[in-house]
Amino acid sequence: MMYGYGPGMGWMILMTIVWIVLIGAVVWAALRVARTLERGDRGRDTAEDILARRFAKGEIDAAAYDEARERLERGRRAR
């Protein structure tokens, strides 16, 4: 019998969990970077993008879409 020699079963379980967490973090980071690159350099949606998406989903009707788009254009020209 070799009691007291070696790292023991607890350390093997701990190291397995550490590796699983580490690999999961690398995969999460890679997916996050891929999504950012997919969107392009801007990184965030513009107000026009959000408005168009809401119109496409049916959250707003055509009149509300046209009015909001006109307001955005007026606000951009005022700057």
N, C-alpha and C positions, 0 to 999 in steps of 0.2 A: 504494500500500500504506500501511496505517495501523498499523504495528507500534508497540506501546507505548501506544496510546491506548485509553481505556475500561477497564472493569473486567476484561475477559477472560472466557474460558469457565469457568475455575475458580470465579470468584465467582458466576456464574450457576448452576452446579451446587450450590454451597454454599447459596445462598439458596433454591433449590428444596427442598433437604433440610431447611433450617430451617423453611420454611413447612409441609412435610409433617409434621414433628414437632410443630409448634405446633398445627396443626389436629387431629392425632391426640390431643394432650393435652387439647384442649378437648372433643373427643367423649368421651374417657375420663372426664373430670370430669363431664360432663353425664349420662352413664350411671350413674356412681357416685351422683350426687345423686338421680337418678330412682329407683334401687333403695332408697336410704335413705328417701325420701319414701313409697315404696310400702309399706315395712314399718311405717310410722307413727312415732310419736315415740319409741318405746322403743329403736330402733336395734339392739338385740341380742335374740336369742331367749331366752326364759325357759327354766328347767329343764323346765317342763311342756310347752313347745313341742317341745323336743328329744326328750323322752320320747314324746310323741304321734307325732312323725315316725318315730322308731325303731320304734314299734309298727306304724305304717302300712306301713313298708317290710318288716316281717317279721323284723327283727333280734332282737326279743324276743317271747316269747309272752304270752298274756293274764295268766297268773299273775305273771310277772315285772313286767309293766306295772302290775297292781293293787298289788303289793307296793311298787314304787318310788313310785307315786302316793301311797300311804298314808304312806310315809316322808317324802315332801315336805310333805304336809299336817301331819304331826306336827311336823316341823321348823319350819314356818311358825307353828304355834300356840305353840311353845316360846319364840319370840322375844318 
